[in-house]
Amino acid sequence: MSDYPNAEADINTVRAAAGLDGVTIDATNAEDLLLHERFYSLFLEGHRCIDYRRKGRLNELPTDTVLMPAVPGTIWTQWPRPQNEVPEGS
């Protein structure tokens, strides 16, 4: 069970501080609204890919972005790990 009224109040507090109208959250739009609001609240901080990976929605990200110019059209599902953090035999 999710706490939509408190989530709505929190998001609308942030939106009001930015001079935006409030939103109404329910079971059908909660995840979409949360991802949308986090995208703009954390713009250019690198959280979008992490949020979408966490929700299993990487296929919804645009691939024509300048964030990864070396590999256009690619969405990374995982990041490289430093060699000293990889267990032997992996």
C-alpha positions in Angstrom: 0.0 0.0 0.0 1.3 3.4 -0.9 0.8 6.7 0.9 -0.4 8.9 -2.0 -1.7 11.8 0.0 1.7 12.4 1.7 3.5 11.9 -1.6 1.2 14.4 -3.2 1.8 16.9 -0.4 5.6 16.5 -0.6 5.7 16.9 -4.4 3.3 19.9 -4.3 5.4 21.6 -1.7 8.4 21.5 -4.0 6.2 22.6 -7.0 4.8 25.5 -5.0 8.3 26.7 -4.1 9.0 26.8 -7.8 5.8 28.7 -8.6 4.1 25.7 -10.2 0.6 24.4 -9.8 -0.1 21.3 -7.8 -0.6 17.8 -9.1 -3.0 15.0 -8.0 -1.4 11.6 -7.4 -3.1 8.3 -7.4 -2.2 4.6 -8.1 -2.4 5.1 -11.9 0.1 8.0 -12.2 2.3 7.9 -9.0 5.4 6.4 -10.6 5.2 8.5 -13.7 4.8 11.7 -11.8 7.6 10.9 -9.3 10.0 10.2 -12.2 9.0 13.4 -13.9 9.4 15.5 -10.8 12.8 14.0 -10.0 14.0 14.6 -13.5 13.4 18.3 -13.2 14.4 18.6 -9.5 17.7 16.8 -10.1 18.3 18.0 -13.6 21.9 17.4 -14.8 22.8 15.6 -11.6 22.8 12.1 -13.2 19.9 10.5 -11.3 17.6 9.9 -14.2 19.3 6.8 -15.5 19.5 5.4 -12.0 15.8 6.0 -11.3 14.7 4.4 -14.5 17.0 1.4 -13.9 15.6 1.0 -10.4 12.1 0.9 -11.8 12.9 -1.4 -14.7 12.1 1.3 -17.3 15.5 1.9 -19.1 13.8 1.2 -22.4 11.9 4.5 -22.0 14.9 6.7 -21.9 15.8 8.7 -25.0 18.9 7.5 -26.8 19.6 10.7 -28.8 21.2 12.4 -25.8 24.4 14.3 -25.5 25.1 12.8 -22.1 27.0 9.8 -23.7 28.4 11.2 -26.9 31.0 8.5 -27.2 28.3 5.8 -27.5 25.3 7.4 -29.1 22.1 5.3 -29.0 23.3 3.3 -26.0 21.7 3.2 -22.6 24.0 1.6 -20.0 22.4 -1.0 -17.8 25.4 -1.1 -15.4 28.5 0.9 -14.8 32.1 -0.4 -14.8 33.4 -1.5 -11.4 37.0 -0.7 -10.3 39.2 -3.8 -10.6 39.9 -3.8 -6.9 36.1 -4.2 -6.2 35.6 -7.2 -8.4 35.8 -10.6 -6.6 38.5 -12.9 -7.9 37.1 -15.4 -10.4 34.3 -13.1 -11.7 
